[in-house]
Amino acid sequence: MGFHEVRFPANLSFGSLGGPERRTEIVTLANGYEERNTPWAHSRRRYDAGVSMRSLDDVAELIAFFEARQGQLFGFRWKDWADYRSGQATQAPGFEDQLIGQGDGVTRSFQLTKTYVSGGSSYVRPITKPVAGTVCLGLQGDRQQEGIHFDVDTTTGILSFEVPPAMNETITAGYEFDVPVRFDIDRIQTSVASFHAGEVPSVPVVEVRV
């Protein structure tokens, strides 16, 4: 799958509509009860980049980005302003935001994740596109230094330790992250006249598995 490690202009994604979707298969039984199942282990996010277009310059920037990605052919990074940090949305990432795993004395690499908790249930989301320079890591409550104690691959979200964490040592992390997406159309239709009249193009984008 082709993917460009470039972010859709954050000023254009600000104010866009979108969020996670799930796929649920529901069968209603003869007695009125339901059986529910899902083929998806992870949610998939959808957005509309057209909603945040505010000027003709914005449209020109969108078209340039669209052409450089060749429509749906190449994926790219997207900043979801409603969910782009490991902790609270209004706070900078801290190295104890998310529990990533526990050491076993052998494993050196760990996937960044974000856990969503509500009402005793939880969902663990793999984070594959952390933002460079924002990842902070803790080992058994002690902050680690990137480039000395660990490295992070910002194209996969995988942390690699110089020395494998010891048995039962807790690994925590904080970070900002992007969503891997692609355009969900191969055509953008715009009109200068309609844009001045207050209309904006619909430009759907959809999350991709990487």
C-alpha positions, 0 to 999 in steps of 0.5 A: 500500500502506498503511503506518504509520510506527510500530514494534511494541512492541520489548518484545513483539518481544523473544524472538519467533521468526523470520528470513529465508526464501527461495523456491527452485524445484528440478527433479530431472533424470533423471540425478539432478542438480538445477537450482535457481532462485529468483524472488526477488531478496531474502529475506522475513522472517517472525516470530511475535509471540505467542511473546513474550507474557508477561502479560495486559497484553502481550496487551492491548497487542498487541490495541490495536496489531492493531486500530489497524493494522486487521489485515492492512490496514496495515503497520508497523515491526518490530525484529528483535532478531537483525539490526537493526544495520549492523555487529556485533550487539553494537556501536553503528553506526559510519560505516564499517560498510557500503559504500553506493556511490561518487560520480560527481560527479552523483548526490546520492541513494543507497539504504542497504544491508546486505551479508551476506558468507560464503565469498566470496559476498555478498547486498546487502539494501536497507534501507528503514526506518532508525531516526531518529537512528541513521544516521551517514555517511562520505565518503572516510573522513571523517564527515559531519554529518546536516542539513549534509552529508546528509539521510536519509529514514527512510521509504525509506532514501534518503540525499541529499547537499547536494553530490554526492560527487566521482568515485570517492569512497566512501560508507559508513554505519552505522545501526539499522533496522526491518523493514517488516511486516504481520500475516499474519492478520486474527484474533487468538484469546486466552483468559484461562484458556489464557493462565494455563495457559501457552498463548500466541496465534500471531500471525504477521507477514510482511515486505512490499516497500516 
